[in-house]
Amino acid sequence: MDKAAAIALSALGWTLVDDARAQRLLALTGLSPDDLRSRVGEPTLLAATLRFLEAHEPDLVACAAALDVEPVALIEARRALER
């Protein structure tokens, strides 16, 4: 697994720990819990998770702090996954 995917998977885990944030992710992406489980390793899903965090700066900053990375690392990971 590459660094971008590892960061994104960690960010996805962080997102899903909070029920309200997880529900917002599902609502905004149109994914169901089953979709999420079956597609968890796909670069498009991981990039969508990071884009979701980017859309709400407080979540982006909080996630970065929880993962002990700079917020820009999440943005760079999303860009790498979208290539």
N, C-alpha and C positions, 0 to 999 in steps of 0.2 A: 504494500500500500504506500502511495506517495504521501508527501507531507501535506499537500492541499486536502486530500481525502481524509487524512487523519484529523486535521483541524476541523474539517466540516462534520465529520462523525462525532467528534467531541462537542461541537456546537449543537448538533442535533440532539445529543443526549442532554445537554444543558437545557435546551428549549423544552424538551418533553418532560423534564422533572416538574415543571410548574404546570398544573392542569389548565389554568386560564390561558397561559401562553401557548400550550400545546393545542388547545381548542382553536385559538386564533390562527395558528399555523395551518391547521386543517381547513378552517373556513376560508382563509385567504388563498390557499393553494388549490382548493377543491379536492384534495386527497382524502381518502377514507383511511381509517387505521389499518385496514388490510392492505391498501395500496402502499402505505408507508412501510409496512413490514416487508412486503414483497420487493420493494424497490430501494431499500435502504442503502445499498452500495452503489447505486447508479449516480454517475457524475451530475446528471441533470437535476436529480432530486437533492443532492448535496448542495449544488449551487443555488437551488431555489431556497433551501433552508438559510443559507448565508444571505441571500438577497432579502429574505423576510426579516432577518435581523438588521440589515442595513436600512430598511425602511422605517425602523423605529430606533433612533439613535440611543436612547437609554438602554434598550435591550442589547444593542451592539456593544456598548461600553461595558455593561455588566457581564455579558458573556465573555468578552475579552479578558476582563479582570479575573473571572472565575477560572479561565483556561490559562491564565498567566502569560498572555500574549498581548501585543498592542492591537488596538482595533483595526489598524491597517493590515495586519496579518490575516484577518478574516476576509477583508476585501480582496486582498491578493490571492487568497485561496479560492475565492469565488471566481475570480478572473481566470485562474489556472484551470479550474474545472470546466469553465465555459469554452475553452479552446478546443 
